[in-house]
Amino acid sequence: MSLDKKKFQWQKEKTPLDVRQYLANVPTASLVEELETREAVSTIYAEPYQDVKYSVNGPATVLIVTD
């Protein structure tokens, strides 16, 4: 899968600097907990040493968080 870096960069530039600075200090676990509450977010868990296969029919963004 290729990342549309131009699209990502545009979105990043539109985010106010103070918000990005604040979010940079928020623990990853807290960010993930908040994202999990959103309507358009699905969560798949993989236990330690467990292989999980998942397929997506996009458009989608897949985040792999190992924190």
C-alpha positions as CSV (number, residue, x, y, z in Angstrom):
1,M,0.0,0.0,0.0
2,S,1.4,3.4,-0.9
3,L,0.9,6.5,1.3
4,D,-0.3,9.7,-0.4
5,K,2.3,11.9,1.2
6,K,1.0,15.1,-0.4
7,K,-2.5,14.5,1.1
8,F,-1.0,13.7,4.5
9,Q,1.2,16.8,4.4
10,W,-1.7,19.1,3.5
11,Q,-3.7,17.8,6.4
12,K,-0.8,18.2,8.8
13,E,-0.3,21.8,7.6
14,K,-4.0,22.6,8.3
15,T,-3.7,21.4,11.9
16,P,-3.0,24.4,14.2
17,L,0.5,24.2,15.6
18,D,-0.7,24.4,19.3
19,V,-2.9,21.3,18.8
20,R,-0.1,19.3,17.2
21,Q,2.2,20.3,20.1
22,Y,-0.4,19.3,22.7
23,L,-1.1,15.9,20.9
24,A,2.7,15.2,20.8
25,N,2.6,15.0,24.6
26,V,-0.5,12.8,24.9
27,P,0.4,9.2,25.6
28,T,-0.2,6.8,22.7
29,A,-2.5,4.7,24.8
30,S,-4.7,7.7,25.5
31,L,-4.9,8.5,21.8
32,V,-5.8,4.9,20.9
33,E,-8.5,4.8,23.6
34,E,-10.1,8.0,22.2
35,L,-9.9,6.8,18.6
36,E,-11.6,3.5,19.6
37,T,-14.7,5.5,20.7
38,R,-15.2,7.0,17.2
39,E,-18.0,5.6,15.1
40,A,-15.9,5.0,12.0
41,V,-13.2,3.1,13.8
42,S,-12.9,-0.7,14.1
43,T,-10.5,-2.3,16.6
44,I,-8.8,-5.6,16.1
45,Y,-6.6,-6.9,18.9
46,A,-3.7,-9.3,18.6
47,E,-2.5,-10.9,21.8
48,P,1.3,-11.3,22.4
49,Y,2.8,-13.8,19.9
50,Q,-0.6,-14.2,18.1
51,D,-0.6,-13.7,14.3
52,V,-3.7,-11.9,13.0
53,K,-4.7,-11.5,9.4
54,Y,-7.0,-8.7,8.4
55,S,-8.1,-7.3,5.1
56,V,-9.5,-4.0,4.2
57,N,-11.5,-2.8,1.3
58,G,-10.5,0.9,1.2
59,P,-10.5,3.7,1.4
60,A,-9.0,3.1,4.8
61,T,-6.0,4.0,7.0
62,V,-4.6,1.1,9.0
63,L,-2.6,2.0,12.1
64,I,-0.6,-0.7,13.8
65,V,0.1,0.3,17.5
66,T,2.4,-1.9,19.5
67,D,2.5,0.4,22.5
